Amino acid sequence: MQDYDSIIRFQEGDFDAFGELYERYIDQIYAFVFRKTSDRAVAEDVTSQVWIKAMKGLRKFSRKQ
């Protein structure tokens, strides 16, 4: 529920809520990408792209009940 609440707050304009998601998952995403690429620069670039896409995608996110 914590992620969902952060997403809803972000959609309502609370950019700190996106920061909470970022802090919660940045290390896991970076580690995954680094394991796949074995290249620090590429992993950093791809991780940044993931977060940009997440920000755009979360604006449209809706939870199907």
N, C-alpha and C positions, 0 to 999 in steps of 0.2 A: 504494500500500500504506500510505502514511503516514496517510491519512484513515481507512482501515479499522482500522488499529492504534489510532488515537485513539478511534474509536467503540467498539471492544471494551473499551478501558481505561475509558471513560466508563460503559459498561454494568456494569462490574465495580466501580463506585463511585468512580473517580478523576475528580473534577470538574475537575481541572486539564486533563484531556484534552479536555473540552468547551471550555475556555478556549483551547486550542490551535486547535481548529476555528474558534472565534469570531474569534480574531486573524487566522487565515489567510484568512477569507472576508468579514469585516465590511465592508471598504471596497468590495469588488466588489458585494455585495448592496445596500449603501446607494447606490452610484453607479447601479446598474440601476434601483432604485426611484425615485431622484431624476430620472433621465432620463425616466421614464414619467410622473411627477407634476408635475415642475417646482416642487415645494413642499417646502421644507426640513422643516417640522414634520410634514407627512404622511409624507415619506420616513423620518424618524426613527421615527415611530409604526409604520409598516408594517415597517420593518427590525426593530424590537423584537418585533413579533408573529411575524415569520419565525423569530427565534431561540427564542422560547417554543415555537412549534410544532416546531421542530427538536429541541429538548431532549426534548419529549414523544415525538416520533416515533422518535428514536434509541434510546430505551429498548426499543422493539419491533423494531428493525432486525435483520434476519438476512440474511446473504449466501448466496444460492442458489449451490450449487456445481455 
